[in-house]
């Protein structure tokens, strides 16, 4: 399995390229943020849109 934080960085880089003016904040939370992740942990992330395009991104499966 790929490193979850490497995947998070790929997602954030993609958001920066595609939605740089449309998403105000990207964050992760849960076991990775708390330093308690295990092999069964998932990666919990959220974002806060600041434009309609950013809001519409929440309806897509893959940013």
C-alpha positions in Angstrom: 0.0 0.0 0.0 1.2 3.5 -0.8 2.1 5.9 1.9 -1.0 7.8 2.9 0.8 11.1 3.4 2.4 10.8 -0.1 -1.1 10.4 -1.5 -2.3 13.4 0.5 0.5 15.5 -1.0 -0.4 14.4 -4.5 -4.0 15.4 -3.9 -3.0 18.8 -2.4 -0.7 19.4 -5.4 -3.6 18.6 -7.8 -5.9 21.0 -5.9 -3.3 23.7 -6.0 -3.0 23.3 -9.8 -6.7 22.9 -10.6 -8.4 24.9 -7.9 -5.8 27.4 -6.7 -8.3 30.3 -6.6 -11.3 28.2 -5.8 -10.4 26.3 -2.6 -9.4 28.2 0.5 -8.3 25.4 2.7 -7.4 21.7 2.5 -6.8 19.8 5.7 -6.5 16.2 7.0 -7.8 14.9 10.3 -8.4 11.7 12.1 -5.8 9.1 13.0 -3.1 10.4 10.6 -3.4 13.9 12.1 -3.3 12.5 15.6 -0.3 10.3 14.9 -2.3 7.2 15.7 -2.7 5.7 12.2 -2.5 1.9 11.8 -2.3 -0.3 8.7 -6.1 -0.2 8.6 -6.5 3.5 8.8 -7.9 5.6 6.0 -7.0 9.1 5.0 -9.5 11.7 6.2 -9.4 15.0 4.3 -11.7 18.0 3.8 -11.6 21.3 2.0 -13.3 24.6 2.2 -14.3 26.1 -1.1 -14.3 29.9 -1.8 -15.9 30.0 -5.2 -18.7 28.1 -7.0 -16.1 26.1 -8.9 -14.6 25.0 -5.6 -18.0 24.1 -4.3 -18.7 22.0 -7.3 -15.5 20.1 -6.7 -17.1 18.5 -3.7 -19.4 16.6 -6.1 -16.5 14.9 -7.9 -15.0 11.6 -6.9 -11.4 12.6 -7.8 -10.0 16.1 -7.7 
